């Protein structure tokens, strides 16, 4: 009983392990892309000892696996078309990532005129065809070519209707007869290139299929790639057919490439030629732009590069764009800083003031320059430098501006080539308001309240005239013609007419300075007297 229990446990463990490993293998297969192979005896692997050596099973082995091989010996295009109608085959095509199609040989080989020749060759010993037989077979084959596009086109149409996203690799026909076959080789050369050019190539172009050129791969190598006394490929021939598909698969996945940019010189020069080299197998676009750019920047712009080089005459960064045959796009940037810069052409800058004679009003400063393009024109008061205008300055419109004060003014101009200049002009013909003799009394210091009149005793009324005794009554100025307004009022109101007396007396220019000096002297004397009296008193007290 114990042994039975152990055996039961062992069986359960083996089954569990088998289930786990099966799931693991199934998951690994699911990670690979699916191939559905369509064709005749070649796709089937006819006359191979191991059918797993047929070309569909050798395609992209690291990335692809054959999920369905829909083929059979002797199938023509009509047979394949009928086989595609089954639900099982339709489902396989629907899930496929890649479909290979190698069909059409039997459409030609099944012709009676051709079949007679093939049967004679299979006889023991083989019987070579006569020239009449070859002529008849040639005529029949060329006539059959016109019927092949309809059937083969129907096969491709069925596939695309079921799975429009799958990639299709379409094999053209190879000549199975080498030059040693004599007339048979000649027969193949008359028919097979015509089939490929008139049927296979146009269909591939119409449906966007990829051509696997078996004809070129086998031409001249029939003895190496074809089974002896047969028309089917040997193991090496199948490897060659698989290699054609593998080369096509490489174009599906963009292969990275490098771009190398080489300047013609790194020494100072007026011009530098940038040479472009790339490891891309096929370059379909090569352009350049000034500055540091991205792939997106080249969508609708860029200068085309011819002969893998272009010339530049300015220091800057330059970006080169390359697109290869798989659609991969890359850019590379080069920084050029050894180009000798020619000095930018200078321009003139002149300033003129209007008017130039003495004036009360503003002076207009007019700016003239021969710069071809003016980007900025500004001014600042004072004598300034170019750096002062970096973040300051008043824009000048219509090439002129007005000033209302005497002084120096600086004008700044930046032209389209980046040249900057400044020019200074000095304005000194604007009359100052303080120069007007009618602005206040003689000796007026320009303040709103003119100084006290001579004889002012310091009372609160600042308008008292000379000799005012401190009374509230205002005394008229000497020479007043009887106006109701005191003379001090006319002076305070800023009359532009000088306040001169109407008689011949001198103007009243006295001030209170001497009064203050006399008062100070009196106080000083009083202090000295007080000190002397105090000294005498102290001496008497001491006695």
Secondary structure by P-SEA (a helix, b strand, c coil): caaaaaaaaaaaaaaaaaaaaaaaaaaaaaabbbbbbbbcccccccccccccccccccccccccccccccccccccaaaaaaaaccaaaaaaaaaccbbbbbcccccccccaaaaaaaaaaacccbbbbcaaaaaaaaaaaaaaccaaaaaaaaaaaaaaaacccbbbbbbbbbcccccccaaaaaaaaacaaaaaaacaaaaaaaacccccccccccccccccccccccccccaaaaaaaaaaaaaaaaaabbbbbbbbbbbcccccccbbbbbbbbccccccccccccccccccccccbbbbbcccccccccbbbbbbbbbccccccbbbbbbbccccccccbbbbbbbbbcccccccbbbbbbbbbccccccccccccccccccccccbbbbbcccccccccbbbbbbbbbcccbbbbbbbbbbcccccccccccccccccccccccccccccccccccccccccccccbbbbccccccccccaaaaaaaccccccccccccccccccaaaaaaaaaaaaaaaaaaaaaaaaaaaaaaac
